[in-house]
Amino acid sequence: MSTRVFLFTFESDFPKFEKQKRVQANGAKQKRVDLINPQAAAKIQPELMPGESVHWADTPNPKIIFHSDDWTAIPLTVMWTGFFVFWEAGALGYWGKESRHGAPDVFMALWGIPFLVVGNYMVWGRFFVDAWLKRRTFYAVTNRRVLVLQEGWKKKTSTTFLESIPTIEREGTETGTLWFGPKYPVIAGRGRKTRDLSRFSVGDVPVFADIENVESVYRLIMDIRTKAGKTSTQSILSYPSH
């Protein structure tokens, strides 16, 4: 069984769509991927190299708010923020002994403000920032690379050639996330590498966060890598000898 798809290609500085067929691997039934989001494709197009074609392009699902990391992050940040709320209340004389007599401790009140701001950002502010970044983040899979383009506070890109991806970490089956490299922990010991709590922080490891049909996109990438590997092998074997 096969599905009909569209490819977005770069040629002479002008993109075009080509209608092609993709045969399902081993005859297995796979859920069809909505391959091309026109908005994402238009944003990605200037980043393409000559001869590069887009097999899939999309944006994050704006309806997804929470992730697996939040099971740990939310309780910790609530406790952090709660502690500094009481800290500020005590320093300003609204809590404890200082509420009965004496002037507020201005120094301690000022010292606690940055921690209170950070706590509020971690509890609820970061979700608004992520929602803002989602509308400005675009993903693509080409015949050569995976690309992340973000037009947030400033333009950022993260890309990796398919053959250079060391590992692909997957989370979810319908809507989920793909890490094209190690999924480092958010919190780790000294000397260990960590990642940002936000999945929309563009870094060294490209991440497709909150994408639809994540399993199908994963299979598509694996198919392209497999076909590219076979093509390279055939080219080496057929290289003329002198």
C-alpha positions as CSV (number, residue, x, y, z in Angstrom):
1,M,0.0,0.0,0.0
2,S,1.4,3.4,-0.9
3,T,0.5,7.1,-0.1
4,R,0.8,10.1,-2.3
5,V,2.9,12.9,-0.9
6,F,4.4,16.3,-1.9
7,L,8.0,17.4,-1.8
8,F,9.1,21.0,-1.5
9,T,12.3,21.5,-3.4
10,F,14.9,24.2,-3.9
11,E,15.9,24.9,-7.5
12,S,17.4,28.1,-8.9
13,D,16.2,30.1,-5.9
14,F,12.6,29.2,-6.5
15,P,10.7,26.5,-4.6
16,K,8.4,24.1,-6.3
17,F,6.2,21.2,-5.4
18,E,6.7,17.7,-6.8
19,K,4.1,15.0,-6.5
20,Q,5.7,11.7,-5.6
21,K,4.8,8.4,-4.0
22,R,6.2,6.9,-0.9
23,V,5.9,3.1,-0.6
24,Q,5.1,1.8,2.9
25,A,8.1,-0.1,4.5
26,N,7.6,-3.9,4.3
27,G,4.0,-3.4,3.3
28,A,3.1,-2.4,6.8
29,K,0.2,0.0,7.3
30,Q,1.3,3.4,8.6
31,K,-0.7,6.4,9.5
32,R,-0.4,9.1,6.8
33,V,1.8,12.0,7.7
34,D,0.6,15.5,6.7
35,L,3.9,16.2,5.1
36,I,3.9,19.8,4.2
37,N,2.7,22.7,6.3
38,P,2.8,25.6,3.8
39,Q,3.7,28.2,6.4
40,A,6.5,26.1,7.8
41,A,7.7,25.3,4.2
42,A,7.8,28.9,3.3
43,K,9.9,29.8,6.4
44,I,12.3,26.9,5.8
45,Q,12.8,27.5,2.1
46,P,15.6,30.2,2.5
47,E,17.6,27.8,4.6
48,L,17.7,25.1,1.9
49,M,20.8,24.2,0.1
50,P,20.9,23.6,-3.7
51,G,19.4,20.2,-4.5
52,E,17.8,19.8,-1.1
53,S,14.1,18.8,-0.9
54,V,11.8,19.0,2.0
55,H,9.9,15.7,2.8
56,W,8.1,17.1,5.9
57,A,7.6,20.5,7.4
58,D,5.3,21.6,10.3
59,T,5.0,23.7,13.4
60,P,4.5,22.6,17.1
61,N,1.0,21.8,18.3
62,P,-0.1,24.9,20.3
63,K,-2.6,22.9,22.4
64,I,0.1,21.0,24.2
65,I,1.1,22.7,27.4
66,F,2.6,20.2,29.8
67,H,5.4,17.7,29.3
68,S,6.8,14.7,31.2
69,D,9.4,17.0,32.8
70,D,6.7,19.0,34.5
71,W,5.9,16.1,36.9
72,T,9.0,17.0,38.7
73,A,9.5,20.7,37.8
74,I,6.1,21.9,38.9
75,P,6.2,20.6,42.6
76,L,9.8,21.9,43.0
77,T,9.1,25.3,41.6
78,V,5.9,25.7,43.6
79,M,7.8,24.9,46.8
80,W,10.6,27.3,45.7
81,T,8.1,30.1,45.0
82,G,6.1,29.5,48.2
83,F,9.2,29.7,50.3
84,F,10.1,33.1,48.9
85,V,6.5,34.4,49.2
86,F,6.8,33.7,53.0
87,W,10.3,35.1,52.9
88,E,9.0,38.4,51.5
89,A,6.0,38.5,53.8
90,G,8.4,38.1,56.8
91,A,10.9,40.7,55.6
92,L,8.1,43.2,55.0
93,G,6.5,42.6,58.4
94,Y,3.4,40.7,57.3
95,W,4.5,37.4,58.7
96,G,6.1,36.3,62.0
97,K,7.4,38.5,64.7
98,E,8.1,41.4,62.5
99,S,4.4,41.7,61.8
100,R,3.9,43.0,65.4
101,H,6.7,45.5,65.9
102,G,9.7,46.9,64.1
103,A,10.4,48.3,60.7
104,P,10.5,46.0,57.6
105,D,13.9,44.6,56.7
106,V,14.4,46.3,53.4
107,F,17.7,44.5,52.6
108,M,16.2,41.1,53.0
109,A,13.1,42.1,51.1
110,L,15.2,43.3,48.1
111,W,17.4,40.3,48.3
112,G,14.4,37.9,47.9
113,I,12.9,39.7,44.9
114,P,15.0,38.0,42.2
115,F,14.3,34.6,43.6
116,L,10.6,35.3,43.7
117,V,10.7,36.5,40.1
118,V,12.5,33.3,39.0
119,G,10.0,31.2,40.9
120,N,7.0,32.8,39.3
121,Y,8.6,32.4,35.9
122,M,9.2,28.7,36.5
123,V,5.7,28.1,37.9
124,W,3.6,29.9,35.2
125,G,5.6,32.4,33.2
126,R,7.5,29.8,31.2
127,F,4.3,28.4,29.7
128,F,3.4,31.8,28.2
129,V,6.9,32.1,26.8
130,D,6.7,28.6,25.3
131,A,3.3,29.5,23.7
132,W,4.8,32.6,22.2
133,L,7.8,30.7,20.8
134,K,5.6,27.9,19.4
135,R,4.0,30.3,17.0
136,R,7.5,31.3,15.8
137,T,9.1,27.8,15.5
138,F,9.3,25.7,12.3
139,Y,10.5,22.2,11.7
140,A,11.6,20.4,8.5
141,V,13.0,17.1,7.4
142,T,14.8,17.1,4.1
143,N,16.6,14.5,2.0
144,R,19.8,15.6,3.8
145,R,19.0,17.2,7.2
146,V,16.7,17.9,10.0
147,L,16.2,21.6,10.6
148,V,14.7,23.8,13.4
149,L,14.1,27.5,12.6
150,Q,12.9,29.9,15.3
151,E,12.1,33.5,14.9
152,G,11.8,34.5,18.5
153,W,13.8,37.2,20.3
154,K,16.3,36.6,17.5
155,K,16.5,34.2,14.6
156,K,18.0,30.8,15.6
157,T,18.6,27.7,13.6
158,S,19.6,24.2,14.6
159,T,20.4,21.5,12.0
160,T,22.0,18.1,11.7
161,F,22.7,16.0,8.7
162,L,20.8,12.7,8.7
163,E,23.9,10.6,8.6
164,S,25.4,12.5,11.5
165,I,22.5,11.9,14.0
166,P,24.0,9.7,16.8
167,T,20.6,8.7,18.2
168,I,17.0,9.7,18.0
169,E,15.1,9.9,21.3
170,R,11.3,9.7,20.9
171,E,8.5,10.6,23.4
172,G,4.9,10.0,22.6
173,T,3.1,8.1,19.8
174,E,0.5,10.6,18.5
175,T,1.7,14.0,19.5
176,G,5.2,14.0,20.9
177,T,8.8,15.1,20.7
178,L,11.9,13.9,18.9
179,W,15.5,14.6,20.1
180,F,18.1,14.2,17.4
181,G,20.8,13.4,19.9
182,P,21.1,12.5,23.5
183,K,18.2,13.6,25.7
184,Y,20.2,15.1,28.5
185,P,18.6,15.5,32.0
186,V,17.3,18.9,33.1
187,I,19.0,18.6,36.4
188,A,22.3,16.7,36.8
189,G,25.4,16.5,39.0
190,R,28.5,18.6,38.5
191,G,30.3,18.0,35.3
192,R,27.3,16.4,33.6
193,K,25.7,18.0,30.6
194,T,22.1,19.2,31.0
195,R,19.4,20.7,28.8
196,D,17.0,23.6,29.1
197,L,13.6,22.9,30.8
198,S,11.9,24.5,27.8
199,R,11.8,22.2,24.7
200,F,11.7,25.4,22.6
201,S,15.2,26.5,23.6
202,V,17.2,26.1,20.4
203,G,20.6,24.4,21.2
204,D,23.1,22.0,19.8
205,V,20.7,19.1,19.7
206,P,17.8,19.8,17.3
207,V,14.4,19.0,18.9
208,F,11.0,18.6,17.2
209,A,8.7,19.4,20.1
210,D,5.0,18.8,20.3
211,I,4.6,17.6,16.7
212,E,1.7,15.7,15.3
213,N,2.1,12.1,14.2
214,V,5.4,11.8,15.9
215,E,5.8,8.1,15.2
216,S,5.1,8.6,11.5
217,V,7.7,11.4,11.3
218,Y,10.2,9.2,13.1
219,R,9.6,6.4,10.6
220,L,9.9,8.8,7.7
221,I,13.3,10.0,8.9
222,M,14.5,6.4,9.4
223,D,13.3,5.5,5.8
224,I,15.2,8.5,4.4
225,R,18.3,7.6,6.3
226,T,18.1,4.0,5.1
227,K,17.6,5.0,1.5
228,A,20.4,7.5,1.7
229,G,22.7,4.8,3.1
230,K,21.9,2.4,0.3
231,T,22.5,5.0,-2.3
232,S,25.9,5.9,-0.8
233,T,26.9,2.2,-0.8
234,Q,25.8,1.7,-4.4
235,S,27.8,4.7,-5.5
236,I,31.0,3.4,-3.8
237,L,30.5,-0.1,-5.3
238,S,29.9,1.3,-8.8
239,Y,32.8,3.8,-8.7
240,P,35.0,3.1,-11.8
241,S,38.5,1.8,-11.2
242,H,41.5,2.9,-13.3
